[in-house]
Amino acid sequence: MTGAGGMARALRGDIQGLRAIAVLVVVAAHAGVAWLPGGFVGVDVFFVISGYLIAGLLYREVDRDGRFSLLGFWSRRARRILPAATVVTAVTVLTALSWFSLLDARQVVADSAWAALFAANIHFARQGVDYFASDLGVSPLQHYWSLAVEEQFYVVWPLLLLACLGLARLLRRRSGQQESGPAGLPRRAVAAVLVAVTAASFAWSVLHTAAEPTAAYFSTLTRAWELGLGALVALVPATALRRLGRAGATALAATGLAMIAVACVVITGATAFPGYAAALPVVGTALVLVAGAGAAAPVTTAVLAWGPLRTIGDWSYSLYLWHWPALVLPAGLLGRPLRAWESAAAVAAAFALAAVTYTFVERPFRDGRPARALGVRRALVLYPASLALVAATGAGTWWWTGERAEAGDNPAITADGATHPDDPDGTVALVRASVDAARERRAVPSDLSPDLLDLRASVADVGECDYATGVRRLCPRGDLDADRSVVLIGDSHARAWIPAFDRIAEEGGWTAYYLVMSQCTAAHVVVAPIDAERPFTECTDFHDWVGEQVADLDPDLVVVTSSPPVNGVFDGGERYEALDRVAPLLADGYDDLFADLGRAADRVVLLRDVPKSSYDPGTCLTTGSPDLADCSFVPVERSRRLGDIAVTSARLAGTEVVDPTPWLCYQDLCPVVIGGTLTYRDTDHLTTEYAASLAGALGRALHMLDRS
C-alpha cells in the first residue's frame, strides 16, 4: 500500500510503526499463520493511513496557498506508486512465463493489464475470485486490487476537494467578503462532503457485503469510507487535541491497537467482509492516528517508533507488492500449497526484495535524482511509461506462449470401423479410440477445438438470465413456437450442457429453459458458497424460485444435472464436509427434489454428473511437452461416490437416469482430448465445443429427437 506522497507526516514514528504492523499481519495471514486468520485487515489499516496522510498533505497545501495543484498531486502519486508497482508486475509476468503452464502464464498477462490500468479490483470481482483461497489457482497479481481501490479513490477525491474550494470562493464573493490572502481550507464544507461520502460508502458496504460478498470485497464503493474516515481524522485541528493529555492519548491509542489486534484474531475468511466487521480495524486505526496527532505523544508511540518497526514501515509498500507473488508463484510451480518452511523462505525472499526495491526504486523516484530530473509535469509520463513496459512484457509473453502452443503438426484421433446401432454417430467409438491413443502415448493433436490457449473462455452462454447475478425471469431458447418444453435444472455443470441442449431444442422442436445457477447444487440442501463458510441463502432462495417456475411451466421434460456441494453442507447450523456426513444430507436433498419435480412435470430425468479430474487438464496440456497419456485421468473417487447418491435417489423415485460417462471415459480412463476436441475446460466442466458435439448422443438418450 502507498501511504503519503511527501515527507512532512511520513516522519511520524507511530504511523511508520502502524504501517509495519499492517503489512506484517497481512503477510502473516497470507503465509498461513493460523492464529492470525484476520490479518488481511491490515489492508484496511493501510486505507485509513493513506486517507489520513494524503488528505493532510492537500489540506496543508490549501491552508498555505489557498489552493492545491491537481497536476502536482497526481505527479507525486505517479512517482510514489508506479516505479515499484511496474517492476513487480513485470518480474511477476516473466516469472510466471518461466514457471507456469502456457495457459496460466497467459492469464497472468491478462491480470497484469488490469493491474497496470488500476482496475484489478473490477477484474477480480467480475471473475468471482476467492481472495481467501490462497493456495492454488490464485493470480500472483491479485493483491493489486487494493492499489486499484486507492487510485480510483484518489481520482475522485481531489476533484471533490476542488469543488469544495470553488463553492467556498463563490459563497464568499456573494457574501461580499474580500480575499486579502490565501483563503485557507473551508473545513466545514470539506467535512460535510466527507461525512456524506463516508456514510454512504459504509451503508453500501454493509448492504453489498450481505448480498454479494465476493464482489463487495473488491469494490471501491464499499472501501471508500475507510479512506474517507482517514481524511476526516486529518481535518481534526491540533487545538482540539491539546486537552487530551498524555494519559488520554495513551488510552486512545491503546484502545485502537487492541481493536486492530482483535480484528486480526476474530475475523476469518468466513466473515462477511468488509461490511460491519471492517469497522473494528478501521475505527481502531483512526483512534491511533488521532492519539498521535496531539501535543502529548502517547506511550504507545515509543513502541511504534521502534527502529526495526520504522524500517519495515519504510519498506511496507514494496513488501506488500512482493509478498503475494513470492507466496503464489512457488505454489504454482510446485502444484501444491507451500509447506511452513517454504512459506517462511518465501516471506524472507519478499523482505529482501522489498529492501532492494525501496532503496533502488522507491526512494530515487520519490525524492532522489530521477524525481528531480522529472520534475512535476514530466513525472506524469510515468503513467504511459508504466503501461508501455507492462504492455511490452505482456505482448512478448503472449507471443511466446502462442508460438509454443502451435508447435507441431499432429493429426486428430479417428475411430476406424463401422458404427454400431447404439452409437450411430460414433461417439463411444471415438472415446475408445482416444483412450487407446493415450495408452499408446501418442502426441497431443496440434489442431484442437477450442484452441488450447482459449480453453478457459469455453463457458456456455446463458444470455440475459445469469441467475447468479440475482436475475429472476425466464429466457426461453430453442424453438420458441414448439408445443413441448424442457427445463434444465442444476449448477454450473448443468450450464456446461447448454450447447448440447440448444442444438437438441432447435433440431427436435423444443422450447428450452435453463434454470441453472453456479455453485448451487440442485439437491435441496443448504450449501456453502465456494468463497465463504456461510449458508448459501441465495441458492436456497433459487431452489424455491425454480420450484415455482417448473410448476407454472408444466414442462414435458425436466433434466437435472449437478455437481456435489463444493464447500460442504449445513445441518442444524453446522457445516460438514466429511463424506459420511454429507452423503445422507445429500440423499435427503435429492429425495426432496425428485418428489417435488415428480408432482410438477410429466417426465423427469437425472443426467448423471460428469467424471471429475484431480488436476486441471489445461494446465497439464500446456506444461512441458506432454503426450495424451500424461493428461488423461482416472475419475476422482469422492465425486463418483457422491454422484452415486444422486443416481440411487433418482431410481428410488422412479426417475430415469442417463449416464454420460461412456461419452467421456472408457475402462476408467478419461482422455482430455477426444478426436480433436478438448473435453474439459478445467477439472470438472465440459467445454462448449465438446458439449455441443454430444447433442446427438444426448438427444437420443433423452428421447428428445424422436418426434413420434
Buried (B, 14 or more C-beta within 10 A) or exposed (E): BBBBBBEEBBEBBBBBBBBBBBBBBBBBBBBBBEEBBBBBBBBBBBBBBBBBBBBBBBBBBBBEEBBBBEEBBBBBBBBBBBBBBBBBBBBBBBBBBEBBBBBBBBBBBBBBBBBBBBBBBBBBBEBBBBBBEBEBBBBBBBBBBBBBBBBBBBEEBBEBBBEBBEEBBEEBEEEEEEEEEEBBBBBEBBBEBBEEBBEBBBEBBBEBBEEBBBBBBBBBBBBBBBBBBBBBBBBBEEEEBEEBBBEBBBBBBBBBBEBBBBBBEEBBBBBBBBBBBBBBBBBBBBBBBBBBBBEBBBEBBEBBBBEEBBBBBBBBBBBBBBBBBBBBBBBBEEEEEBEEEBBEBBBEBBBEBBBBBBEBBBBBBBBBEBBEEBEBEEBBEBBEBBBEBBBEBBEBBBEBBBEBBEEEEBEBBEBEEEEEEEBEBBBBBBBBBBBBBBBEEBBBBBEBBBBBBBBBEBBBEBEEBBBBEEBEEEBBBBBEEBEBBBBBBBBBBBBBBBBBBBBBBBBBBBBBBBBBBBBBBBBBBBBBBBBBBBBBEBBBBBBEEBBEBBBEBEBBBBBBBBBBBBBBBBBEEEBBEEBEBBBEBBBBBBBBBBEBBBEBBEBBBBBBBBBBBEEBBBBBBBBEEBBBBBBBBEBBEEBBEBBEBBBBBBEEBEBBEBBBBBBBBBEEBBBBBBBBBBBBBBBBBBBBBBBBBBBBBBBBBBBBBEEE
